[in-house]
């Protein structure tokens, strides 16, 4: 974790308001759409983290125990997947070739496990909804020149960020910065 630094918080104007440009992604060009998502995840990671944390705190205020159970389950499934992908070559190849399916599998496995425990609503609104908000914003937010420059610095290794490490764990490091 040495050398990992959180990126600055982007202004609300840049993130959502007047200077922000949005467009529906071209669903026929999945590589370009994936590139947009990854680069926006890297550039706006502090904003996404604060947005998700705010929503989690709101849900945690009303349902603290179920939220904690959901967070522990998702974290354990994610860590188990990362460990399996690092130690098993077939899983590693599958993770690199099908990253979206892997994320959905982690969320589905977490959902099924939590449904057995009874915390379905808390999981859906406390964990999955912030992730959905982040992915929708990352999908429709057009990249700026500053966004592209920051992502290039991360991709050549001059800057390491928490989102960069997460994307690397999910097998997306080759996509970042392209």
C-alpha positions in Angstrom: 0.0 0.0 0.0 3.0 2.2 0.0 2.8 5.0 -2.6 -1.0 4.8 -2.7 -2.5 8.2 -2.5 -6.2 9.2 -2.6 -7.0 11.5 -5.5 -8.5 15.0 -4.8 -12.2 15.5 -4.5 -13.5 16.8 -7.8 -15.7 19.9 -7.6 -19.5 19.5 -7.7 -19.5 21.6 -10.8 -17.2 19.2 -12.5 -18.9 16.1 -11.1 -22.6 16.9 -11.7 -23.4 20.5 -12.5 -22.9 23.0 -15.3 -19.4 22.0 -16.6 -20.2 18.3 -16.5 -21.1 16.8 -19.9 -23.2 13.6 -20.1 -24.1 11.4 -23.0 -25.7 8.0 -23.3 -22.9 5.5 -24.1 -22.9 3.6 -27.4 -23.9 0.1 -26.3 -22.7 -1.3 -29.6 -19.1 -0.4 -28.8 -18.6 -2.3 -25.5 -14.8 -1.6 -25.4 -15.3 2.1 -25.6 -18.0 2.0 -23.0 -15.9 -0.1 -20.7 -13.0 2.3 -21.2 -15.2 5.3 -20.2 -16.4 3.6 -17.1 -12.9 2.6 -15.9 -11.4 6.0 -16.5 -14.3 7.8 -14.8 -14.0 5.4 -11.9 -10.4 6.3 -11.6 -10.9 10.1 -12.0 -14.0 10.6 -9.8 -13.2 7.9 -7.2 -13.2 10.3 -4.2 -16.6 11.7 -5.3 -17.9 8.2 -5.7 -16.6 7.1 -2.4 -18.2 10.1 -0.6 -21.5 9.6 -2.4 -21.6 5.9 -1.5 -20.5 6.6 2.1 -23.3 9.1 2.5 -25.9 6.7 1.3 -24.5 3.9 3.4 -24.6 6.1 6.5 -28.2 7.0 5.8 -29.1 3.3 5.4 -26.9 2.4 8.4 -28.8 4.9 10.5 -32.1 3.1 9.9 -30.8 -0.6 9.7 -27.3 -0.8 11.3 -27.1 -4.5 12.0 -28.3 -5.6 8.6 -26.0 -3.2 6.8 -23.0 -4.5 8.8 -24.0 -8.1 7.9 -24.3 -7.1 4.2 -21.0 -5.3 4.2 -19.2 -8.2 5.8 -20.7 -10.8 3.4 -19.9 -8.7 0.3 -16.3 -8.1 1.5 -15.7 -11.7 2.3 -17.0 -12.8 -1.1 -14.9 -10.2 -2.9 -11.8 -11.1 -0.9 -12.4 -14.8 -1.6 -12.8 -14.2 -5.3 -9.6 -12.1 -5.4 -7.7 -14.8 -3.5 -9.1 -17.6 -5.8 -8.3 -15.5 -8.9 -4.7 -15.0 -7.8 -4.2 -18.7 -6.9 -6.1 -20.4 -9.7 -5.2 -19.9 -13.3 -8.6 -20.7 -14.8 -10.3 -18.3 -12.5 -7.7 -15.6 -13.3 -8.3 -16.1 -17.1 -12.0 -15.9 -16.6 -11.7 -12.7 -14.5 -9.6 -11.0 -17.2 -11.9 -12.1 -20.1 -15.3 -11.5 -18.3 -14.9 -8.8 -15.6 -18.5 -7.8 -15.6 -19.7 -11.3 -15.1 -17.3 -11.6 -12.2 -18.6 -8.5 -10.5 -22.2 -9.7 -11.0 -21.3 -13.2 -9.7 -19.9 -11.6 -6.5 -23.0 -9.5 -6.0 -25.3 -12.4 -6.8 -23.5 -14.7 -4.4 -23.6 -12.0 -1.7 -27.3 -11.4 -2.4 -28.2 -15.1 -2.2 -26.2 -15.5 1.1 -27.7 -12.4 2.6 -31.2 -13.5 1.6 -30.8 -16.6 3.7 -29.9 -14.3 6.6 -32.9 -12.0 5.9 -31.1 -8.7 5.0 -32.3 -8.5 1.4 -33.7 -5.0 1.4 -30.7 -3.5 3.3 -28.4 -5.1 0.8 -30.3 -3.8 -2.2 -30.5 -0.3 -0.9 -27.4 0.0 1.2 -24.8 -1.7 -1.0 -26.1 -2.4 -4.5 -27.8 1.0 -5.0 -24.7 3.1 -4.4 -22.7 0.8 -6.8 -25.5 1.2 -9.4 -25.3 5.0 -9.0 -21.6 5.0 -9.4 -21.7 2.8 -12.5 -24.5 4.9 -14.1 -22.6 8.1 -13.6 -19.3 6.5 -14.8 -21.2 5.3 -17.9 -22.8 8.6 -18.9 -20.2 11.1 -17.8 -18.0 12.2 -20.8 -14.3 12.5 -20.1 -12.5 15.9 -20.0 -8.9 16.6 -20.9 -8.0 16.7 -17.2 -9.6 13.4 -16.7 -7.6 11.8 -19.5 -4.3 13.3 -18.2 -4.9 12.0 -14.7 -5.8 8.5 -16.0 -2.6 8.5 -18.1 -0.5 9.3 -15.0 -2.1 6.4 -13.1 -1.7 4.0 -16.0 2.0 4.6 -16.4 2.5 4.1 -12.6 3.3 7.6 -11.6 0.2 7.7 -9.3 -1.4 4.8 -7.5 -4.9 5.2 -6.1 -7.4 3.0 -4.2 -9.6 2.7 -7.2 -6.6 1.7 -9.3 -5.8 -1.1 -6.9 -9.5 -2.2 -6.9 -9.6 -2.3 -10.7 -6.3 -4.2 -10.7 -7.8 -6.7 -8.3 -10.8 -7.1 -10.7 -8.4 -7.7 -13.6 -9.0 -4.3 -15.3 -5.5 -2.8 -15.0 -4.8 -3.3 -18.6 -7.9 -1.2 -19.5 -7.2 1.7 -17.3 -5.7 4.7 -19.1 -6.3 3.4 -22.6 
